[in-house]
């Protein structure tokens, strides 16, 4: 198990975060009309009101807003100061706090039923990804569900802007489950929310009940 107390983000992970810090306004402008993610919509259909959810890397807060509107309690955070400021514009009028910290710094007041980490882990190298997954898993209640999405593919890609993407196919489910210390449950391919040509894969990982 990774030593979470002595973890320092790699240079690649830090560069990825800096990209999102610098491009937060462009991201929000490009996705202003997007709908809630398919995974957030699935949570609402499957569980309904009362679920406690972490929106890990909440971006501009679209999914958090949707979950709140459907009676769920949400712990929302992002590692980009600029993105957090934009999310607060959307969410604070609804009484929803938005925190600013990295995945490895997550400490929820109490264990939660589900964690959504949608497109917020894909630029992390393997060592950083394992730390992030373990920390997200630590904040789940027994039987809780972690949903993490990545671009579909089987390669490491240099985006040319400081980011390095790590893509996964459905058969990566067991590997990601081992990294997280969780049980593999499902892998689902979904279309890009903004209509771009690439597909995504959402991995559903379950925390054992005992």
N, C-alpha and C positions, 0 to 999 in steps of 0.2 A: 504493500500500500504506500502511496506517495506521502512524504512528510509535508503535510499542509502547513505546519507552523513555520517551516524554514523556506517555503517556496518563494522564488523571485521570478517574475515573468521573463521569458526569453526575449531576445532582441526582436525576433520575428513577431511574437505576440504583441509587443509594445508598438511596433511599426503598424501592425494592423489596427490597433486601437487608435493610433494617431490619425490614420486615414479617416476613420469614422468621425473623429473629433473635427477634422478639417472639412468634411463634406456633409455634415449633418443637415444643413439647410437645403442643399441640393437633393439629398435623399428624401427629405420630407416633401419638398416640392414635387418630386417625381412620383411619389406614392400617395399624394394627398387624397385621391379618390379611391384608394384600394379598400377592399372589403376585409372583414376579419379573416384570419387565416383559417383554412379548412380544419386544422387541429383544434383551434379554439371553438369553432362551431361544433366539432364532434364532442368536445367536453360538455358543452351546453346540452346537446341532444342526449348524451349518454347519462348525465348525472343531474342536470337541472340545478336549481338554487341550493345554496348552502355549502358548496364546495370551496375549500381554501386552496388558492393557486398562487404560485410564484411566476411572474412574467419576467424571465431571466434575459436581460438584454431587450428591454421593452420598446426601444426605439421611440417613435413619436406617440406611442400609447394607444394605438388602434385596438389591439386585442384586449388590453386592460379595460378600456372603455366598454367594449362589448361584453366582457365577462361581468363587469359591475352591473351593466344594464340587465343582465340575466340572473342577478341575485347571488353572485359569487363574491367572496372576499379575496382581495388581491394584494400581494406584496410585489410592487413593481420597482425595478431598478435598471440602470444602464451604467456602463463604465465611462461614457462620454459626457462631460459636463454640459456641452452644448446641446446634445440630444436630450438630456434630462431637463434642461431649461425649456425646450420645446414641448416635451411631454407634460411638464407641469402646466403649461399654458392650456393644454387640453383637459388635464385631469384634476387640477386643484380646484376648479369651480365645482367639481363633483364631490369634493371632500376626500380625494384620493392623494395620498403622499407618493412621491417618486424619489427613491434614494439614488445616490451616485456611488457606486463601488464596482469592483471586479467580481467575477464569478467566485473566485477563491476566497473572497471576503464575505460571502453570504452567511448571515446568521439571522434566521427568522425568529420572531418572538416565541413561536411554537411550531412544532412539526406540521407540515402541510400535506394536503391530499394529492396535489399534482404540481409539477414544475413544467412550464413551457419554455424551452430554449430553442427558439425558432430562428434559424439563420444567424445565431449569435455565437456559435462555436466554430464555424467553418474555417476561420483563418488561424486557428490555434494549432501549432505543431503537436506531435503525439504526446510529449511529456506534459505540455501545458494543458492539452485536452483531457488527459487522465486526471490531473489535479482538479480541473473544473468539474468534470463529471462526478468525481468523488465528493466534492463539496456540495454540489446540487443534490446528490443522493443522500448525504448526511442530513439534509433539511426535510426529507420526506418522512412522513409517518409510516409505520408498518402497513404494507399493502398499497402504498402510494405509487403514483405513476410519474415517470419522467418521459417527456416527449421532446426529442431533439431532432432538428431537421438540418440536412446538409444538401448541397447540390449533388445531383446524381452523376456518378462517374467513378473512375478507379485510378485517379492520378493525382499527383501534386502539381499544382499550376502556379506559376509566377504571374500575378496579375499586372505587373509592371508599374504598380503605384505604391509599393511597399507591402502589399498583402501577398500572402501565399495561401492559396486555397487547397484544402484537403477534402476531396470528394469521396463519396461512398456509394456503393450499390447495396441492394437489399441483403445480399449475402454477408455483409459486414455486421449484421445484427449480433451474432455471438461475440464478435471481437469487441464491439462497443459495450455490450453487457458486461464482459469481463473487466474492461477498463473502469466502468462505473461501479462494479461490485453489485450489480443488480441482475435480475432474471430477464432473459430475452422474452418478449411477448409478441411483437409484430413489427413489420417494416412495410410502409405504405408509400407508394410513389404518387406524387401529386404534381399538378401543373403549377407553373410560376404564377404568383399572385398578380404580377403586373403584365402578364401576357407575353413575357419574353420566351424564347424558344426552349430554354433549358428546363428540365424537370428537377424536382426535389424528391428526397427520400426522408420520410419521418420515421424515426425509430422509437418504438414504445417499449420502455424498460420498467419492470415492476420491482419494488422493494419487497423482499420476503416478509411475510407476516410474523415469522418467528425465527 
